[in-house]
Every structure is written in C-alpha cells, then in structure tokens.
Amino acid sequence: MSAAKAQSKGGTPRILNRKARHDFTILETVECGIVLTGTEIKSLRAAAARIEESHARIRDGEVFLVGASISTYPQAAAAAQHDPDRPRKLLLHRRQVEALAAHVRQKGNTLVPLTVYFKRGWAKCELGLAVGKRAYDKRETIRKRDQKRDIERELRRRSRGK
C-alpha cells in the first residue's frame, strides 16, 4: 500500500525515509515496535518526525533507533517534554535480534529505518537490512526509473488513441 493511501485511509501519518532506498539496497525488512513517551506519540501523530539520517544499532542484545528526531510537542508543559534526539528502543523478538546481529556483523551491512507508522494504535517502525549502493548502482537505478516512466507515458498516450 502506498504512503498516500495509508495516510488518507487511516488518517494516521506515515513518516518515510525516501533517502534510504536511494542510498541503500534493501535486502530484508522487519517490522518492530518503538518504546515512546506520551509527548513523542503526540508528535508522531502530528507527523513531526525525521528519520532520514537515522539508523539502528544493536547493543547488549537490544536494538536502538539512533539519530531519529521527534520534535517536542508544543501543547505539553516544559517539564513533560522529551529529548528530541534520544535513542529509542525497538521491540523485536530475541531470535530476530540475533539474526539481525549476525547480518550486521558482516562488512557493509547496516540497519536503516524505512518508515514509521501506526498500526492498530501502536507505533511501528519498518527496519531494512541494507547494503550501501555504489555510485554506478545509483545511476542504474535512476536510468531504470526513467525508462519505466517513459514506457508508462507512452502506454498512456497510446491508450488515449493518439
């Protein structure tokens, strides 16, 4: 389901990391929960978050989202505010963490957040096991995307009868 459909259907925002699919080749994805405070949930519902420069790190058998910025909630009191850039714990099963840790130990693999969204009222994060793309891979991706766009444009033109 595309991000636009998910946002219009449920009314809940979906924070996307569009840069991740451009900079990395995604090998595998996994859905996990996020441990958040009350003001962080309210800010997420207002789509006041950025995950472009973030990544996940495995420490002591736990997975943390590092570098994600969830803005402070303006309607909350100053004492109730959260730290916008704190590391957030991600909720995964022990076996999932062990499998991801084995992959990340390999040279060049990393964990990147792809989307943050709500599912049945719970905040979820989709993590991608990723390998960095080389410059020529990026150019190839752009070329394929342009070819696909040209083919679709031509098919639309032909279906109109011109």
PAPAFI-589539 format. One record per residue (C-alpha): residue number from 1; residue in one letter; x, y, z. Coordinates in steps of 0.5 Angstrom, whole numbers. Last residue first. Layout:
<recs>
    nr   rest      xx      yy      zz
   NUM      A       X       Y       Z
...
</recs>
This chain:
<recs>
    nr   rest      xx      yy      zz
   162      K      -7      19     -61
   161      G     -12      14     -58
   160      R     -12      15     -51
   159      S      -9       8     -50
   158      R      -3      10     -54
   157      R      -1      16     -50
   156      R      -2      13     -43
   155      L       3       7     -46
   154      E       8      12     -48
   153      R       8      15     -41
   152      E       8       9     -38
   151      I      14       7     -42
   150      D      18      14     -41
   149      R      17      13     -33
   148      K      20       6     -33
   147      Q      26       8     -37
   146      D      27      14     -32
   145      R      26       9     -26
   144      K      31       4     -30
   143      R      36      10     -31
   142      I      36      13     -24
   141      T      37       6     -21
   140      E      43       5     -26
   139      R      46      12     -24
   138      K      45      10     -16
   137      D      49       3     -18
   136      Y      54       7     -21
   135      A      55      11     -15
   134      R      56       5     -10
   133      K      50       3      -6
   132      G      51       1       1
   131      V      48      -5       4
   130      A      41      -5       8
   129      L      37      -9      13
   128      G      31      -5      13
   127      L      27      -3      19
   126      E      20      -2      19
   125      C      18       2      25
   124      K      11       1      29
   123      A       8       6      34
   122      W       1       2      36
   121      G      -6       5      35
   120      R      -8      -1      31
   119      K      -2       0      26
   118      F       2       7      27
   117      Y       7       9      22
   116      V      15      10      22
   115      T      18       8      15
   114      L      25       6      12
   113      P      29       5      19
   112      V      36       3      17
   111      L      40      -3      19
   110      T      47      -4      17
   109      N      51      -9      12
   108      G      58      -7       9
   107      K      62     -12      13
   106      Q      58     -17      16
   105      R      57     -16      23
   104      V      50     -13      21
   103      H      48     -20      19
   102      A      49     -24      25
   101      A      46     -18      29
   100      L      40     -18      25
    99      A      39     -26      26
    98      E      40     -25      34
    97      V      35     -19      34
    96      Q      30     -23      31
    95      R      31     -29      35
    94      R      30     -25      41
    93      H      24     -22      39
    92      L      24     -15      37
    91      L      22      -8      40
    90      L      26      -2      38
    89      K      29       2      44
    88      R      29      10      42
    87      P      36      14      42
    86      R      35      21      45
    85      D      34      26      39
    84      P      28      30      41
    83      D      29      30      49
    82      H      22      29      52
    81      Q      18      35      54
    80      A      13      34      61
    79      A      17      39      65
    78      A      16      44      59
    77      A       9      43      59
    76      A       6      40      53
    75      Q       2      44      47
    74      P       8      45      43
    73      Y      10      37      43
    72      T      18      37      42
    71      S      20      34      35
    70      I      22      27      34
    69      S      29      27      31
    68      A      32      20      29
    67      G      39      19      30
    66      V      39      13      34
    65      L      34       7      34
    64      F      36       2      39
    63      V      36      -5      38
    62      E      37     -10      44
    61      G      42     -16      46
    60      D      47     -11      49
    59      R      47      -6      44
    58      I      45      -7      37
    57      R      44       0      33
    56      A      39       2      28
    55      H      40       8      23
    54      S      38      15      23
    53      E      39      21      18
    52      E      33      21      14
    51      I      28      19      20
    50      R      25      26      22
    49      A      19      27      26
    48      A      13      32      27
    47      A       8      28      23
    46      A       3      30      28
    45      R       1      23      30
    44      L       9      23      32
    43      S       9      29      36
    42      K       3      26      40
    41      I       7      19      41
    40      E      13      23      43
    39      T       9      27      48
    38      G       7      21      51
    37      T      14      17      52
    36      L      16      12      46
    35      V      18       5      46
    34      I      18       3      39
    33      G      15      -3      36
    32      C      18      -7      30
    31      E      17      -9      23
    30      V      23     -13      19
    29      T      25     -12      12
    28      E      31     -15       8
    27      L      36     -14       3
    26      I      35      -7       2
    25      T      40      -4      -3
    24      F      42       3       0
    23      D      43      10      -2
    22      H      36      11      -6
    21      R      32       7      -2
    20      A      34      10       5
    19      K      33      17       2
    18      R      26      16       2
    17      N      25      15       9
    16      L      18      16      10
    15      I      14      18      16
    14      R       7      15      16
    13      P       1      20      19
    12      T      -5      17      21
    11      G     -12      19      18
    10      G     -13      11      17
     9      K     -15      11       9
     8      S     -11      18       7
     7      Q      -5      17      10
     6      A      -4       9       8
     5      K      -6      11       1
     4      A      -1      17       1
     3      A       4      12       3
     2      S       3       7      -2
     1      M       0       0       0
</recs>
